[in-house]
């Protein structure tokens, strides 16, 4: 057996879509490295970007297109390699597949995490694991284990060096890409979950790669917790005007109410990704600007609740329901003033202040126009087309995301070069976010309230566009006040179920998420690109756990259910 390939017996040739000799594989790796050095693609790369780059390499060197997936893995590795090299060993995870073991002689058992190596020396797992642990790696012998993303999400692991077959790498990639996880993956030369092989030197190169300039990956959970701490009543009292009147007290309490706070989080994220001298704790100017962004948002919620007649907010009485419309309007107006004051008091240059104020004013204007479209519709309700609902969603949600990102970028010293990407990203993210809210309202236990709500509904618009004449009449009756009787909610539910509206809405949400991700290819700053990709995963909770497709075949069940042992 060649000493540059490790395998358990018997050694089998590589699968057809992998170059058959080590010389061919090394040559492909070399041309990929030269391509990445020349073209400088920015991580993280989406699957479409990877295939474009891999295809370009194969075409330029007249290589068979059947190697596209293999070449894509190599491109991803080369793009991430400098980042992984800068991450300390003790912040990396080495992920090895159990199928490198000797399927007949291996004495190891399994626990709830993966294979428990007995260090018998019958395969390469022992040596890889022992050496990596000496360097400081965390090591798992559990391909595709659900614990991997958990370790990454908690910040214990900032990069992954993995060995796996191409089919599993393809399935795992969306999870790594969603988290913008730096990683180097060494493909097994053949799948099958037993008696596999790998280029051992490639594994050692990946394990030992290092760089004197070691960095830490931005921990989004820590940053989120920091942002949340800015919104306690005590912390807010330091930033908002002195709480000397009932109006100021109500404004402070309203700001401190539990909320998702994505907008101040986005502002802090953008700054941290773009700042030249990033600190663990964002400076005071970022805190002030982030609170300003939330002031604008909380003011809009107060006014929206009045305009929409909503009696509840955050599971409690809305401000106008508890204190009356005049007081609520006044508190909302105060928060708008506080937001603009905080931007002026950030202590940055006059140019930066002017640009932040301009971004906030434009966002405020767009938000009002979007709300105005909805209010006009409420006066004269009718069946809306999907495109009309999307237009309303665009102006109601996207402006606040855009303002937050632009404010963070301006504070970090950026010019207007990022504006077009941030606008496109915010638009798609805002629409996807609003669709998600519509879907959640539709799934709520009080579905009748969601369907009878006096506001534009994507679910009803999707149903209307796909309905036959009878169903169209039924849906039109939802808004036809002259009919004298409301339609039975059970009939509406049945029509929406038959038209598979929830699936259509979910697909539309995913398409706008994909648009938000897709526009990031224009970014040349890897930190910002990776962070904005990870933010989408955070907002939409895109980190569902998965196991290797062959864990059960190997006699290991991560879910706790019984499974039948089998190999291959």
C-alpha positions as CSV (number, residue, x, y, z in Angstrom):
1,X,0.0,0.0,0.0
2,X,1.4,3.4,-0.9
3,X,2.7,5.4,2.1
4,X,0.9,8.5,1.1
5,X,-2.6,6.9,1.4
6,X,-4.0,5.5,4.6
7,X,-6.7,2.8,4.5
8,X,-7.8,-0.3,6.2
9,X,-7.7,-3.4,4.2
10,X,-8.5,-4.1,1.5
11,X,-7.3,-1.0,-0.4
12,X,-9.8,-0.1,-3.1
13,X,-9.4,2.4,-6.0
14,X,-10.8,5.9,-5.6
15,X,-14.4,6.4,-6.7
16,X,-14.9,7.5,-10.3
17,X,-15.5,11.2,-9.6
18,X,-12.1,11.6,-7.7
19,X,-8.8,11.6,-9.6
20,X,-7.4,8.1,-9.5
21,X,-3.8,8.7,-8.6
22,X,-2.1,10.8,-5.9
23,X,-0.1,12.6,-8.6
24,X,-3.3,13.7,-10.3
25,X,-4.8,14.8,-7.1
26,X,-1.7,16.8,-6.1
27,X,-1.7,18.4,-9.5
28,X,-5.4,19.5,-9.2
29,X,-4.7,20.8,-5.7
30,X,-1.8,22.9,-7.1
31,X,-3.9,24.5,-9.9
32,X,-6.7,25.2,-7.4
33,X,-4.2,26.9,-5.1
34,X,-2.9,29.0,-7.9
35,X,-6.4,29.9,-9.0
36,X,-7.4,31.1,-5.5
37,X,-4.2,33.1,-5.1
38,X,-4.9,34.8,-8.5
39,X,-8.7,35.4,-8.3
40,X,-8.9,36.0,-4.5
41,X,-12.5,34.7,-3.9
42,X,-13.9,35.9,-0.6
43,X,-15.1,33.5,2.1
44,X,-17.6,32.2,2.8
45,X,-18.5,30.9,-0.6
46,X,-22.0,29.7,-1.4
47,X,-22.4,26.4,-3.2
48,X,-23.1,28.3,-6.4
49,X,-19.9,30.3,-6.1
50,X,-17.9,27.2,-5.3
51,X,-19.2,25.4,-8.4
52,X,-18.5,28.5,-10.6
53,X,-14.9,28.6,-9.4
54,X,-14.4,24.9,-9.5
55,X,-15.8,24.8,-13.1
56,X,-13.4,27.5,-14.1
57,X,-10.5,25.5,-12.8
58,X,-11.5,22.4,-14.6
59,X,-12.2,24.2,-17.9
60,X,-8.9,26.1,-17.8
61,X,-7.0,22.9,-17.4
62,X,-9.2,20.7,-19.6
63,X,-10.1,18.4,-16.8
64,X,-13.2,16.2,-16.7
65,X,-16.3,17.8,-15.3
66,X,-17.0,14.7,-13.2
67,X,-14.4,16.1,-10.8
68,X,-16.5,19.2,-10.2
69,X,-17.6,18.3,-6.6
70,X,-14.1,17.2,-5.6
71,X,-12.6,20.4,-7.1
72,X,-15.2,22.5,-5.3
73,X,-14.1,21.0,-1.9
74,X,-10.5,21.9,-2.8
75,X,-11.5,25.5,-3.7
76,X,-13.3,25.9,-0.4
77,X,-10.3,24.6,1.5
78,X,-7.9,27.0,-0.2
79,X,-10.2,30.0,0.4
80,X,-10.6,29.1,4.1
81,X,-7.0,27.9,4.7
82,X,-5.5,31.2,5.8
83,X,-8.4,31.8,8.2
84,X,-8.1,28.4,9.7
85,X,-4.3,28.8,10.1
86,X,-4.9,32.0,12.1
87,X,-7.2,30.2,14.6
88,X,-5.4,28.7,17.6
89,X,-5.3,24.9,17.7
90,X,-7.2,24.9,21.0
91,X,-10.2,26.6,19.2
92,X,-10.3,24.0,16.4
93,X,-12.2,20.7,16.0
94,X,-10.8,17.7,14.2
95,X,-13.6,15.6,12.9
96,X,-12.8,12.1,11.7
97,X,-15.1,9.4,10.2
98,X,-15.5,6.1,12.0
99,X,-15.2,4.4,8.6
100,X,-11.4,4.9,8.7
101,X,-11.3,2.1,11.3
102,X,-10.7,-1.5,10.6
103,X,-14.2,-2.8,10.1
104,X,-13.3,-6.3,11.2
105,X,-10.7,-5.8,14.0
106,X,-11.6,-2.5,15.6
107,X,-12.3,-3.0,19.3
108,X,-13.7,0.5,19.8
109,X,-17.3,1.1,21.0
110,X,-19.6,4.1,20.7
111,X,-21.0,6.6,23.2
112,X,-23.6,9.3,22.7
113,X,-21.1,11.5,20.8
114,X,-19.1,9.1,18.6
115,X,-16.5,6.3,18.4
116,X,-14.4,5.8,21.6
117,X,-11.0,5.0,20.2
118,X,-9.1,2.2,22.0
119,X,-5.7,3.4,20.6
120,X,-5.0,-0.1,19.3
121,X,-3.0,1.2,16.3
122,X,-4.9,-0.8,13.7
123,X,-5.8,2.3,11.8
124,X,-4.9,5.9,11.3
125,X,-7.5,7.3,13.7
126,X,-5.3,6.7,16.8
127,X,-2.4,8.7,15.3
128,X,-4.5,11.5,14.0
129,X,-6.4,11.8,17.2
130,X,-3.4,11.6,19.5
131,X,-1.3,14.1,17.7
132,X,-4.2,16.6,17.2
133,X,-5.0,16.4,20.9
134,X,-1.4,17.1,21.8
135,X,-1.7,20.3,19.8
136,X,-4.9,21.3,21.6
137,X,-7.6,20.2,19.2
138,X,-10.9,18.8,20.3
139,X,-11.4,15.6,18.4
140,X,-14.5,13.7,17.5
141,X,-14.7,10.4,15.6
142,X,-18.3,10.9,14.5
143,X,-18.8,12.1,11.0
144,X,-21.8,14.4,10.8
145,X,-22.4,14.3,14.5
146,X,-25.1,16.7,15.8
147,X,-22.7,17.9,18.4
148,X,-20.5,19.7,15.9
149,X,-22.7,22.7,15.2
150,X,-23.5,22.9,18.9
151,X,-19.8,23.3,19.7
152,X,-19.5,25.9,17.0
153,X,-22.6,27.8,18.2
154,X,-21.4,27.9,21.8
155,X,-18.1,29.4,20.7
156,X,-16.0,26.5,21.9
157,X,-14.9,25.7,18.4
158,X,-14.1,28.3,15.8
159,X,-12.8,26.1,12.9
160,X,-13.2,22.6,11.7
161,X,-10.7,20.2,10.1
162,X,-12.6,17.3,8.8
163,X,-12.2,14.0,6.9
164,X,-15.3,12.7,5.1
165,X,-16.7,11.2,1.9
166,X,-17.9,13.6,-0.8
167,X,-21.6,12.7,-0.3
168,X,-21.5,13.6,3.4
169,X,-19.5,16.8,2.7
170,X,-22.2,17.8,0.2
171,X,-24.9,17.2,2.9
172,X,-23.0,19.0,5.7
173,X,-21.9,22.0,3.6
174,X,-25.2,24.0,4.0
175,X,-24.8,23.8,7.7
176,X,-21.2,24.9,7.6
177,X,-22.0,27.7,5.1
178,X,-25.0,28.9,7.1
179,X,-22.7,29.4,10.1
180,X,-19.8,30.8,7.9
181,X,-17.6,28.2,9.7
182,X,-14.0,28.2,8.6
183,X,-13.1,24.7,7.6
184,X,-10.7,22.4,5.7
185,X,-12.2,19.1,4.5
186,X,-10.1,16.2,3.2
187,X,-12.3,14.0,1.0
188,X,-12.2,10.2,1.5
189,X,-11.1,8.6,-1.7
190,X,-14.1,6.3,-1.6
191,X,-17.4,6.2,0.2
192,X,-19.2,3.1,1.5
193,X,-18.7,3.6,5.2
194,X,-16.2,0.7,5.6
195,X,-12.6,0.2,4.6
196,X,-12.2,3.7,3.2
197,X,-9.0,5.6,2.3
198,X,-7.6,9.1,2.5
199,X,-4.5,11.0,1.5
200,X,-2.8,11.0,4.8
201,X,-0.3,13.8,4.0
202,X,-3.2,16.1,3.2
203,X,-4.7,15.4,6.6
204,X,-1.5,16.1,8.4
205,X,-1.0,19.4,6.4
206,X,-4.5,20.5,7.4
207,X,-4.0,19.6,11.1
208,X,-0.7,21.4,11.4
209,X,-1.4,24.5,9.4
210,X,-0.8,27.6,11.5
211,X,0.0,31.2,11.3
212,X,1.7,33.5,13.8
213,X,-1.1,36.0,13.5
214,X,-3.7,34.0,15.4
215,X,-7.2,35.5,15.6
216,X,-10.5,34.9,17.3
217,X,-13.7,34.4,15.5
218,X,-16.4,37.0,16.4
219,X,-18.7,35.3,18.9
220,X,-22.2,36.4,17.9
221,X,-23.7,35.0,21.1
222,X,-21.4,37.1,23.2
223,X,-22.2,40.2,21.1
224,X,-25.9,39.5,21.4
225,X,-25.7,39.2,25.2
226,X,-23.7,42.5,25.2
227,X,-26.4,44.2,23.2
228,X,-29.2,42.9,25.5
229,X,-27.4,44.3,28.5
230,X,-27.6,47.8,26.9
231,X,-31.4,47.6,27.2
232,X,-31.9,47.2,31.0
233,X,-33.7,50.1,32.6
234,X,-30.5,50.9,34.5
235,X,-28.3,50.9,31.4
236,X,-30.8,52.9,29.4
237,X,-31.0,55.6,32.1
238,X,-27.4,56.3,31.4
239,X,-28.1,57.0,27.7
240,X,-31.6,58.4,27.5
241,X,-32.5,61.9,28.9
242,X,-32.8,62.0,32.7
243,X,-35.9,60.2,33.8
244,X,-37.6,63.1,35.5
245,X,-41.1,62.9,33.9
246,X,-43.7,60.3,33.4
247,X,-43.1,60.5,29.6
248,X,-39.4,59.8,30.0
249,X,-40.1,57.0,32.4
250,X,-42.6,55.4,30.0
251,X,-40.2,55.7,27.2
252,X,-37.4,54.0,29.2
253,X,-39.7,51.2,30.3
254,X,-40.9,50.6,26.7
255,X,-37.3,50.5,25.5
256,X,-36.5,47.9,28.1
257,X,-39.4,45.6,27.3
258,X,-38.3,42.2,25.9
259,X,-37.9,42.2,22.2
260,X,-35.8,40.5,19.5
261,X,-33.5,43.5,19.2
262,X,-32.2,42.4,15.8
263,X,-31.7,46.0,14.6
264,X,-29.2,47.1,17.3
265,X,-27.6,43.7,17.1
266,X,-27.1,44.3,13.3
267,X,-25.6,47.7,13.9
268,X,-23.1,46.3,16.4
269,X,-22.3,43.3,14.1
270,X,-21.6,45.6,11.1
271,X,-19.2,47.7,13.2
272,X,-17.4,44.7,14.7
273,X,-16.9,43.1,11.3
274,X,-15.6,46.3,9.6
275,X,-13.7,48.0,12.4
276,X,-9.9,48.1,11.8
277,X,-9.1,47.8,15.5
278,X,-11.9,45.6,16.8
279,X,-12.2,45.2,20.5
280,X,-14.2,42.6,22.4
281,X,-16.4,45.3,23.8
282,X,-17.8,47.7,21.2
283,X,-17.0,51.4,22.0
284,X,-19.5,53.9,23.4
285,X,-20.3,55.3,20.0
286,X,-21.6,51.9,18.9
287,X,-23.7,51.5,22.0
288,X,-25.3,54.9,21.5
289,X,-25.9,54.3,17.8
290,X,-27.4,50.9,18.4
291,X,-29.7,52.2,21.1
292,X,-30.7,55.0,18.6
293,X,-31.6,52.4,16.0
294,X,-33.8,50.6,18.6
295,X,-35.4,53.9,19.6
296,X,-36.6,54.4,16.0
297,X,-37.9,50.8,15.9
298,X,-39.7,51.0,19.2
299,X,-41.3,54.3,18.2
300,X,-42.6,52.7,15.0
301,X,-44.1,49.8,17.0
302,X,-46.0,52.3,19.3
303,X,-47.4,54.1,16.2
304,X,-48.1,50.9,14.3
305,X,-50.1,49.5,17.3
306,X,-52.2,52.6,17.3
307,X,-52.8,52.6,13.6
308,X,-53.5,48.9,13.4
309,X,-55.7,48.8,16.6
310,X,-53.5,46.2,18.2
311,X,-54.2,45.8,21.9
312,X,-51.2,43.5,22.7
313,X,-47.5,43.8,22.3
314,X,-44.9,41.4,23.8
315,X,-47.7,39.4,25.4
316,X,-48.8,42.5,27.4
317,X,-51.0,45.5,26.8
318,X,-49.7,47.8,24.0
319,X,-48.8,51.3,25.2
320,X,-51.9,53.0,23.9
321,X,-54.1,50.2,25.3
322,X,-52.8,50.9,28.7
323,X,-52.2,54.7,28.7
324,X,-54.3,56.0,25.9
325,X,-53.5,57.1,22.4
326,X,-52.3,60.7,23.2
327,X,-49.7,59.5,25.7
328,X,-48.6,56.7,23.4
329,X,-48.2,59.0,20.5
330,X,-46.1,61.4,22.6
331,X,-43.8,58.6,23.9
332,X,-43.3,57.4,20.4
333,X,-42.4,61.0,19.2
334,X,-40.0,61.3,22.2
335,X,-38.2,58.1,21.2
336,X,-37.7,59.4,17.7
337,X,-36.1,62.6,19.1
338,X,-33.9,60.5,21.4
339,X,-32.7,58.4,18.5
340,X,-31.6,61.4,16.5
341,X,-30.0,63.0,19.6
342,X,-28.0,59.8,20.3
343,X,-26.7,59.7,16.8
344,X,-25.5,63.3,17.1
345,X,-23.8,62.5,20.5
346,X,-21.8,59.5,19.2
347,X,-18.6,61.6,19.3
348,X,-17.5,60.7,15.7
349,X,-16.7,63.1,12.9
350,X,-19.3,65.6,11.5
351,X,-19.2,63.7,8.2
352,X,-20.0,60.4,9.9
353,X,-22.8,62.1,11.9
354,X,-24.3,63.7,8.8
355,X,-24.2,60.3,6.9
356,X,-25.8,58.5,9.8
357,X,-28.6,61.1,10.2
358,X,-29.2,60.9,6.4
359,X,-29.5,57.1,6.5
360,X,-31.9,57.3,9.5
361,X,-34.0,60.0,7.9
362,X,-34.3,58.1,4.6
363,X,-35.2,54.9,6.5
364,X,-37.8,56.8,8.5
365,X,-39.3,58.1,5.3
366,X,-39.4,54.7,3.6
367,X,-41.0,53.1,6.7
368,X,-43.7,55.7,6.8
369,X,-44.4,55.2,3.1
370,X,-44.7,51.4,3.6
371,X,-47.1,51.9,6.5
372,X,-49.0,54.4,4.5
373,X,-49.6,51.9,1.8
374,X,-51.0,49.5,4.3
375,X,-53.2,52.1,5.9
376,X,-54.6,53.1,2.5
377,X,-55.4,49.4,1.9
378,X,-57.1,49.2,5.3
379,X,-59.5,52.0,4.3
380,X,-60.4,50.2,1.1
381,X,-59.5,46.5,1.6
382,X,-59.4,44.3,-1.4
383,X,-57.7,41.1,-2.5
384,X,-54.0,41.8,-3.0
385,X,-51.6,40.1,-5.4
386,X,-48.4,38.6,-4.0
387,X,-46.3,41.3,-5.6
388,X,-48.4,44.0,-3.8
389,X,-47.9,42.4,-0.4
390,X,-44.2,42.0,-1.0
391,X,-44.0,45.8,-1.8
392,X,-45.6,46.6,1.5
393,X,-43.3,44.2,3.3
394,X,-40.3,45.8,1.6
395,X,-40.9,49.2,3.0
396,X,-42.3,48.1,6.4
397,X,-39.3,45.9,7.5
398,X,-36.3,46.4,5.2
399,X,-35.6,50.1,6.1
400,X,-34.9,49.4,9.7
401,X,-32.4,46.6,8.8
402,X,-30.8,48.8,6.3
403,X,-30.4,51.7,8.7
404,X,-28.8,49.5,11.3
405,X,-26.2,48.0,9.0
406,X,-25.4,51.4,7.4
407,X,-25.0,53.1,10.8
408,X,-22.6,50.3,12.0
409,X,-20.6,50.6,8.7
410,X,-20.4,54.4,9.0
411,X,-19.1,54.2,12.5
412,X,-16.4,51.7,11.4
413,X,-15.1,54.3,8.9
414,X,-16.6,52.9,5.7
415,X,-17.7,55.1,2.8
416,X,-20.6,54.6,0.5
417,X,-19.0,51.6,-1.3
418,X,-21.1,49.1,0.7
419,X,-24.4,50.8,0.3
420,X,-25.7,48.9,-2.7
421,X,-25.0,45.5,-1.1
422,X,-26.4,46.5,2.3
423,X,-29.6,47.8,0.6
424,X,-30.1,44.6,-1.4
425,X,-29.3,42.4,1.6
426,X,-31.7,44.4,3.8
427,X,-34.5,44.3,1.3
428,X,-34.3,40.5,0.8
429,X,-33.8,39.9,4.5
430,X,-36.7,42.1,5.5
431,X,-39.1,40.4,3.1
432,X,-38.0,37.0,4.3
433,X,-38.4,38.1,7.9
434,X,-41.9,39.5,7.3
435,X,-42.9,36.3,5.4
436,X,-41.7,34.3,8.4
437,X,-43.9,36.3,10.7
438,X,-46.9,35.7,8.4
439,X,-46.3,32.0,8.4
440,X,-46.0,32.0,12.2
441,X,-49.3,33.9,12.5
442,X,-50.9,31.3,10.2
443,X,-49.5,28.5,12.4
444,X,-50.7,30.1,15.6
445,X,-53.3,28.4,17.7
446,X,-55.7,31.4,17.2
447,X,-55.5,31.0,13.4
448,X,-58.8,32.7,12.9
449,X,-57.4,36.0,14.3
450,X,-54.5,35.8,11.8
451,X,-56.9,35.3,8.9
452,X,-59.3,37.9,10.0
453,X,-56.6,40.5,10.7
454,X,-57.2,43.8,9.0
455,X,-53.8,43.9,7.4
456,X,-52.3,42.6,4.1
457,X,-51.7,38.8,4.3
458,X,-49.3,37.0,2.1
459,X,-51.1,33.7,2.8
460,X,-54.3,35.0,1.5
461,X,-52.6,36.6,-1.5
462,X,-50.9,33.3,-2.4
463,X,-54.2,31.5,-2.1
464,X,-56.1,34.1,-4.2
465,X,-53.6,33.9,-7.1
466,X,-53.9,30.1,-7.2
467,X,-57.6,29.8,-6.5
468,X,-60.4,28.7,-8.8
469,X,-63.5,30.9,-9.2
470,X,-65.3,29.4,-6.3
471,X,-62.4,29.7,-3.9
472,X,-61.7,33.3,-5.2
473,X,-65.3,34.2,-4.2
474,X,-64.7,32.8,-0.8
475,X,-61.5,34.7,-0.3
476,X,-63.0,37.9,-1.6
477,X,-65.7,37.6,1.0
478,X,-63.1,38.1,3.7
479,X,-62.9,41.8,2.8
480,X,-66.3,42.4,1.3
481,X,-68.0,44.4,4.1
482,X,-71.2,44.8,2.1
483,X,-71.9,41.0,2.2
484,X,-73.3,41.4,5.7
485,X,-71.8,38.1,7.0
486,X,-68.2,37.0,7.4
487,X,-67.1,33.7,5.8
488,X,-66.7,30.7,8.0
489,X,-63.1,30.5,9.2
490,X,-63.2,26.7,8.7
491,X,-63.9,27.2,5.0
492,X,-61.0,29.7,4.7
493,X,-58.6,27.3,6.5
494,X,-59.7,24.4,4.3
495,X,-59.2,26.4,1.1
496,X,-55.7,27.5,2.2
497,X,-54.8,23.9,3.1
498,X,-56.0,22.5,-0.2
499,X,-54.0,25.2,-2.1
500,X,-50.8,24.3,0.0
501,X,-50.3,27.9,0.9
502,X,-48.0,27.3,3.8
503,X,-45.6,25.4,1.6
504,X,-45.7,28.1,-1.0
505,X,-45.0,30.8,1.6
506,X,-42.1,28.8,3.0
507,X,-40.6,28.4,-0.5
508,X,-41.0,32.1,-1.1
509,X,-39.3,32.9,2.2
510,X,-36.4,30.6,1.3
511,X,-36.0,32.3,-2.1
512,X,-35.6,35.7,-0.4
513,X,-33.2,34.3,2.1
514,X,-31.2,32.9,-0.9
515,X,-31.3,36.4,-2.5
516,X,-29.9,37.9,0.7
517,X,-27.1,35.3,0.7
518,X,-26.5,35.6,-3.0
519,X,-25.9,39.3,-3.0
520,X,-23.0,38.8,-0.5
521,X,-20.7,37.6,-3.3
522,X,-20.1,41.3,-4.1
523,X,-18.4,41.9,-0.8
524,X,-14.6,41.9,-0.6
525,X,-14.4,42.0,3.2
526,X,-14.4,38.4,4.4
527,X,-15.4,39.3,8.0
528,X,-18.5,41.2,6.9
529,X,-19.5,38.6,4.3
530,X,-19.1,35.8,6.9
531,X,-20.9,37.8,9.6
532,X,-23.9,38.7,7.4
533,X,-24.2,35.1,6.3
534,X,-24.2,33.9,10.0
535,X,-26.8,36.6,10.9
536,X,-29.3,35.0,8.5
537,X,-28.7,31.6,10.3
538,X,-29.3,33.3,13.6
539,X,-32.4,35.1,12.7
540,X,-34.0,32.1,11.0
541,X,-32.6,29.5,13.3
542,X,-31.0,27.6,10.4
543,X,-28.9,25.3,12.6
544,X,-31.0,22.2,12.8
545,X,-28.8,19.3,13.7
546,X,-28.2,16.3,11.4
547,X,-26.4,13.0,11.7
548,X,-24.3,11.2,9.2
549,X,-26.4,9.3,6.7
550,X,-24.5,6.2,7.7
551,X,-24.4,6.5,11.4
552,X,-27.1,4.0,11.8
553,X,-25.5,1.6,9.3
554,X,-22.4,1.6,11.5
555,X,-24.4,0.5,14.5
556,X,-24.5,3.9,16.1
557,X,-27.7,5.8,16.8
558,X,-27.4,9.4,18.0
559,X,-31.1,9.7,18.6
560,X,-31.2,7.0,21.3
561,X,-33.4,4.6,19.3
562,X,-32.3,1.1,18.6
563,X,-30.5,0.4,15.3
564,X,-29.2,-2.6,13.6
565,X,-25.5,-2.9,13.2
566,X,-24.3,-3.1,9.6
567,X,-21.3,-2.0,7.7
568,X,-21.3,-0.6,4.2
